[in-house]
């Protein structure tokens, strides 16, 4: 089925304040795209899912959650350049780039409010689901040292130190992945290990999945909404 995979979609947020943050996220996504090509996927499209922000407060500042320091041309240039650099380095055909800038399109015009019907809490992964030998493959010496320190802290039940080395290990692996020296398989395994550590010691608030009925009608399918763009923001 891998040959049927053609599109990579991601969303780093709909109010990215600067092109530096934007480029960093797109660069990582392009690396994932190139890895999927390496694994045999018939990739053709990157959908960056928006991230085009709005200058709400008029400051045009890259340090504010209520503003952005770029215009549409700078936004497009940052996205295209980040993807081009990775694809050229890996000798991969440039993809079709799509953007779903929902906030920039609709936020000035309307609000839709729906009730959250239910919420699902995440499950803590079992330790036997984390492939430790596989994680160690391709890690830098510093990352291996982080893992060893993490293991020693876990044996001492030192939660604060566990969290420190788990976070440091994850960040090192993300940087390796961006540089193209670590495969997506290992990065996913490290992410699973980090998730296990943080949830086991209760260091992070669990991310809940909210179930929302977005149908305007109760008896017929709201096919009119297919293909439309909406901004979704929790109000509770």
ABEGO torsion letter per residue (X at the ends): XAAABABBBBBAEABBABAAAAAAAAAAAAAAAAAAAAAGBBBABBBAGEGBBBBAAGAGBAABAABBABBAAAAAAAAAAAAAAAAAAAGBBBBBBBBBBAAAAAAAABBBBBBBABBBBBBBBBAAABBAAAAABGBBAAAAAAAAAAAAAAAAGBAAAAAAAAAAAAAAAAAAAAAGABBAAAAAAAAAAAAAAAAAAGABBBBBBBBBBABABAABBBAAABGBBBBBBBAX
